């Protein structure tokens, strides 16, 4: 285990850790995302290890991550907006494009977009209550 072929490129645990570290260094400095993440994360070293495990599980199917991303994000729903997901994805694209081969970057970007969509649906989508049928 440790690498998985993506296209003709092998994505490794080391590359995933490099992406996570570089990306969250940008997030922490970002004027929009930084205050939210810095306010929510108490131990960045632990958080980065957790995120490396998450991406290892997602991209390399290692099963290392055992958490619940929806529950974690739900704790901070008041501070999160759909626009912030777009900012997050833009920084993710920039970072993955700089660090990874194009095929691996594209694969990670596609996964991140699906994850962001799923989180947004869970955080923000609410069905309107069903109208009660009228009695005749």
N, C-alpha and C positions, 0 to 999 in steps of 0.2 A: 504494500500500500504506500501512499505518499505522493503519487502522481497519477494523473489521469489524462489520457489523450483527449485533446479537444482540437478537432481538425487534425493538423499535423504537428500540433504543439502539445507538449506535456506540461500541464499546470502542476506545480509542486506546492507542498506545505510552506516552503520558504517564500515562494512568490506570493502566496495568499497572505502570509504574515507581513510581507513588505507592502502589499497593497493596503491592508488594514491599517498599518502604522502610518503610512504616508497620507492616506485618506483622512483618518481621524485627526492627524496633526492639522490638516487644512480645515476640517470641520471646527476644531477648537478655536481657530483664528478667525473664522468666518463671522462677519458682523451680524448675520441673521441666525445662523445655526449655533454659533459658539455659545451665546448666553443660555440657550436651551440645554445643550448637551453639558456644558460646564456646570449648570445648575442641577442637572439630573444625575450626573456620574460622580460618585464619591471617590472611587479608586480607579484611576485611569489604567494602571497596569493590569488590574484584574479585568476591567472591562475589555481591554484590547485582547487579552487571552480568551475571554468568552467569545468575542467577535471572530477571532481566528478560528476557534472551534466551530462556530456557526458556519462560516464560509467553507471550512473543511468538510463539514457535513453536507452542505448544499452542493458544492462543486466536486468533491471527491468521494461523496457518499460514505464517509468514515463513521458517521453516527456519533461523533464526539460531543456534539451539542445536545444538551438535554433540557434546555429552557423553553420558555413560552414567550416568543416575541410579542404577540398580541397583548398579553397581560402586562408586559413591561411598558409597552407604548400606551396602553390604556391609562396607566397611572399618571401620564403626562398629557392627556388629551387636551386639556385647556390651553396648553402652551403650543400645541401643534396645529398647523393649518395645511391644506392641500398645496399651497404655494411653497411651503417649506420642503415638501417632498420633491418638488421640481428642482429646487436649489440643491438638495441632497443628491439627486440623480445627476445633475450637471457636474458637480464636483466628483462624483463617482466615475462618470465618463472620462473626465479630464485625467483623473489619477490612473485608471485602468489603461487608458490609451498611452500614457507615458511609461508605464512599467511593464506591460505585457505585450506579447505578440498580438497582432490584430485579431486572430481567431479567438484566442483566449479572452481578450478584452471584450470582444463582442458577446461572447457567451456569458461573461460575468455581468455585462450591462443588461442583457436580456433577462437574466435571473433577477437582478436588482429591480428592474422595472416591474416584473411580475410580483415580487415581494412587496414593493411599494404600493402597487394596485390593491393587493390583498389587504395590507394594513389599512389603507385609506377606506376601503369598503367596510372593514371591521370597526374603524374609528368613527366614520362620518355618515355612513349610509343608514338611513332609518326609513322604513316603510311608513307611509301614512296609515293611520288607523282605518280599518275597513268601515265603510258606512253601514249603519244598521239598516236592515231591510224594513221598509214601511209596511205596516199592516193595512190591508184593504178593509 
